[in-house]
C-alpha cells in the first residue's frame, strides 16, 4: 500500500531525527517517544489505505516546483519486480526537502538526511550498489555518486542556520548566521508552515535550515533542525570555535562561517582525518581547541598504513576532494568492514570538516544504540 509506505517513511525519518538528538539528559523522554513511534506503526499496519500516485504522495511540494527540463541517465530500463538494479545509474532530482529518482520504482524518495550524508545535489548521477527487499516487498537501495552535476539549480534557494522566532503568533525566520534574510536586497520574513512546526516540534530560538523555490518564498519548508543549546540570539552566541578563512578572490570569494557543533560529542575521541593535506595546519589549529586526539594522513599511504590508522581511531573523517580516489574508496570500504564510524565531505574547509566529524560521531552513537537494542 503506497500510502502506508509513505507514512512509514515519514515515521522512520522522524525516528532518525529523534535518535540523532539523543543526549544523556533527554534519554528517558526520547525512549518514551521512540516507543510511541513503534506503537503508531503497529496501529497503522492493521489499517487499509487506498493507493495513490507515488510521486504525489512522496513529494508534496511538487505542485509549487518550477518545471525544469531534465534528462534521465539510465543504463538499462528498471525491471518491474525490482530485481537486478545493481549497477544501474539514475539522475537525482533535488526537492525542497530530500529528493527523488523519478525513473526508479515509479519515484524513489531519498530523505533529507541521506541527501546530506551523501552531499547530493540536483542532477547528480547515482549508481545502485546494493538493494534489499524489506517488509511489504519494499525495496531499499544503497547508492554511490557516479558523477557530480556540472549545473546549478538556481530555482531552489536554501538558507542554513536560521533562528526561529515568533511574531504575531506565527513561527518565522528572519535572520541567519549570515545576517538578516533578504530577498532582492530587502529584509524578508519567512513564515513557517504548521506541518513543519509540529513535525520538528519547533520552538523559539531553534536553529534550522530552510528552503524554498525562487518565486515562491511563501511555501518555505524547514528541512533540518540543528541540535544545539538555546542562545539569546545568534549573533550573541559565545562559541569556543571562532574561525574564519577568506578564500582566494578568484575562487568563490566567500568566508567560512561559525557553524554550530555539539562540543560535548567530541570529548576524548580519537579522530582521524584522511585527505585535505593542504589544510592540515588549519585543522590542527581548529581541533586543538577540542578535548580530542587528532591524527591526519594524506590518503596516499599504502594500504597497511591506511588500515592501521583507521584501527587506531574512534572516528574517521574523509575529505574526498583531496584524498586520492582509490584511497578514499579503500578507506570507506575498510571503515564499513570494521564498522568504524565515518563520514565524508567534498569540501576541505575547517567548518565542513568539523561538521563532517560531528556527523561521524553521531553515526557511531546511533550504531551503538542499535547494537544495544538489538
N, C-alpha and C positions, 0 to 999 in steps of 0.2 A: 504494500500500500504506500503510494507515494507520499501522501500527507503524513502518515505515521513516520516514515523515514525522515521527512523534513523536520518534524518535531524532535525526533531522536537526535538528529544532527545538531539542532539548536541546543538541546539539553546537554549534549556532550561538550559543545563549545563552552557553555556556561560552567560546566563542571571543571573543565580545564582551567578556566579563569579563577575558579574558587581555589583549586589546588595551588595555582601559581601564587595566590595571595596568602597562603598558609604561613602563619608565624606561631611561635610558642604561646603568644598572648591570646590568639584567636582560635587555637586548636580545638577547644571544646565546642565553640559555636560553629566552626567550619565542619566538624564531624557531624553535627546535627543536620546542617544544611546539605551535606553530601548524602546522608541517609535519606533526606527528603527527596532528593533527585531520583534515587532508586525506587522510592515508593511511587513517585509520579510515573516512572517508566513502566512499572508493573501494572498500574491502573490503565495506562494508555494501551498497553499490549492487548487488553481484553476488548477494546472498543473497535468498531468498524468505521472506516473512513472512505469517502468517495475519492478516487484517484483524479488528480488534475494535472495540468501541464507541468512538467518537471522544472523547466526554466522559470516559469512564472512563480512557482512555489518556492524555489530556492533563492531567487534573486528578485526581491520585491521592488527594488528601486529601478528596474529596467524601464518602467514607464516614464521615468524622469531623465533617462540617459540619452544623450545626443547620439544620433545614429552615425556610426563610423564604419566605412567600408574596410573590411579586413579579409585576409586570405588565410585559410587554414593550411597548416603543414601536416599532411597525413601520409605516412609511408605506405599504409595499407588501410583498407576500409575495416573499421572495427567489426568484429563478428557479433551477431545478435546475442549469443549466450555468454559474452564477455570472456571467452576463453582465448588465450593466445595473443593478448595485447602487449605482452612484454616485448620491448624493443621498438614499439611504435612511437611516433612523435606527434605532438599536437601543439597548437598555439594557445597560450594562456591569455585570457581577457580579464584585465583588472576591473573590478567593480568598486563601488564606494566602500564596501566592506567585504574583504575577501576577493574571490574571483571565480571564474568559471571556464571550463573547457567545453564549448558548445557541442563539438562533434564526438564526444566520448560519453557513452551511455545516455544519450539524449540531453546531456547537460550535466557534467560532473562538477560539483561545487567544491572549491578549495577555501577553507575558512581563513579568517584574518591571521590567526596565529601561525598557520602553516605558510601563508603568504609572506609573513615577516621572517619566519625562521629560514626560509629559502631565499629571502631577499628578491622575491618575484616582482617583475614589472610588466606592464601591458605589452603584449607582443612577444614575450619570451617563448622560445621553443622548448618544450619539456619532453623528455623520453621516459616512458614507463619502465622501471627497473624491477618492479615486483607487483604482484596482485594476489589478493586473498579474498576468498568468499567467506563472508561472516554471516551473522544472523539474518534471517529472512532473505537469503540469497543476494544480499547487498555485496557489491564488490568494492574493496578498499584497495587503492593504488598507492604505490610509492614512486616518486619521480626524481629525476636529476635534470639539471639545466643543460640542455643540448647546445643552445645558442642564446646569448643575450640579445634583446631587441635593440636595434640601432635607431629607433624612432622614439620620440617622447609624446605621451598623451597629454597635451596641454588642456584638454577639456576637463580633466579631473584635477581638483585642487585639494591638497592635503595640508593641514596646518597642525604641526606637532606641539605637544606640551602647552595646551591651553588651560587656563584656570576657570573652573566652573563657578558661576555667580548666580544670584537670584535677583531678578528685577521685576517688579510688579507681579509677583507670583510665578514668573516664568523662569525656567532654568536656561541660562545663557552663557556664552563665552564671548568676551570682547578683547582679551589680551592673551598673549603667549609669551614664551621666554624671549621672543624677538621684539616684543613691544606690543602696542595696540594693533588689533586686527584692522586692516584697511582694504577696501575694495575700490579700485580706481583712485587710490590715494586719499580716500575719505574714510574716517573711522566707521566701523561697521560692527553691529552686534548680531551674533548668530543665535537664533532661538532653537534650543534643543528639542527634539521630539520626545513625546511622552513615552514611547516604547523603549527608547534608549535610556531614558531616566529610570524606568522600572527595571529594565534588563540588567543594567550595570549598578543599580542602587546608588545613583549619583547623589552627592551632597555638596553643599557649598565648600569650595576650597579644593575639590578633587582636581587632579591634573589629567587631562585627556587629550587624545589626538582626534581631530575631526576631519571630515572630507565632504566635499560637495562638487557638483558639476558647475562649470564656469558660469553659465547663465541661469543657474537655479540655486542660489545660496539658501533659499527658504527651506529646501529639502536636505539640509545638512544632517549628516549622520555622525554619531560618536562611534569610532571604530576601535578605540583602545582606551583602557583606563590604566594609568600607571599606579603602581603600588609604592606610594611614598607617604611620609608623615605629613600631617597638616601643617601649613605655614600661614602666617598672616597675609602675605602677598608674595607673588612670585619673585618680584624684584628685591624683596627683603630676606629671601632665603639665605640662611647662614650655612653655606655648603663648605665642606672641607676641600672639595675639588674646585679649584679656580684656575682653569687652564684656558688659554686662548692661543690659537695659532693662525696667523694670517697666510693664506695660500698665495702663491705667485700670482700677480695681477694678470698674467697671460693665461691662467687657467680659470678656475671657477670664480675667483675674486670673492670668496666667502670665508667667514671665520667660523671656527668651531664654537659651539655653544656650551654652556654649563649644564649638560643634560643630567637629570637626577638618576642616581643609582642607590640601591639599598646597601649602605656601607657595612651593616652588620653581617650581611651574607658573605663578605669576603674574609671574615675573621679566621685566621690560622689556616688558610687554604694554600696549597702548593699549586701555583698556576704556571702553565707552560704556554708561551706564545710561539707559534710556528709561522715564519714569514715576517714581512714588514721590516726587513733588515735596516732600511734607511731611516726608520723611526725608532730603533731600539733605544737610543739615548732618551728620547722623549717618553717612551713607555716606562723606562726605568725611573725617570723623574716623577711621572704620574703615580706609578704603583708604589713608590717609596713612601707615599703618604698613607698607605693602607697596611694593615697588620697581616701581611702575607709573605710567602716565599716565592720569588719570581725567577723563572728560568726562560731564556729566549734562545731560539735557534733559527738558522736561516731557512731551513726547509730543503736545503740541497745536500744534507748529510746522507751518508749511506744508511741503508735500511736498519741495520742493527743498532746504530746510534740513535736513529729516529725513534725506534720502538722502545729503547731503554729510557729515553727522555719522557716518553708518554707514560711508561710504567711508573716513573718517579712522581708524576704529577697527580693531583686530585682533580684538576680541571684543565682542559685543553682549549685554547683559542687559536683558530687557524685563519690567517689573513690570506685569503685565496688569491687576491690580485698580485701578491708579492711572492708567494711561495711557488716553486716550480709545479706545474700541473700534475706531473707524475707523483711528486712528493705529497701534494695536498690530497690526492686520491688515496695514496698509501696510508697517510695519516688518518683520514676519515675511516677507511676500512679497518685499520688496526684499533681505533677507538671503539668502533662498533663491535669488533670481535672480542674485545676485552671489557666491553660495557663501561668504557671510560666516558664520563660526561664531557661533551664538547659542543662547540658551535663554530660557525664560520661567518666571515664578513668579507665583502669585496672592497671595503673601504679601509685605508690604513691610518685614519685619524685617531687621535687619542681617545676621544669620546666614543667613536664607533667601536674601538677595541674594548673599552670599559663596558659598554652596553652588551657587546657580544659575550664577554666574560660573565657578566651577570646572568645572561640567558643560559649559559652553560651550567652555572651553579644551580639555577632553578630547575634545569633538567635533571641534575643529579639528585636534588631534593625530591622531585616527583618520582624518579626512578626508585629511590629508597622507600618512598611511601607505598608505591605499588608492590614492591617486594614484601613489605610488612603486611599489607592487606592480603596479598596472595599467599 
